[in-house]
């Protein structure tokens, strides 16, 4: 997984939930 992909995934998580905290959970998962 590339850094660019991770950034995109994190962005989708934040947009889906509307919570910034999910950004911290996305890379961990």
C-alpha positions, 0 to 999 in steps of 0.5 A: 500500500502506497502513502497516496493510497492511504491518504485516499482511504483516510479521506474516504473514512472522514467523508463517510463518518464526518469525524476527523478521529477516523483518520487516526483509525484508518491507518491503524486498521 
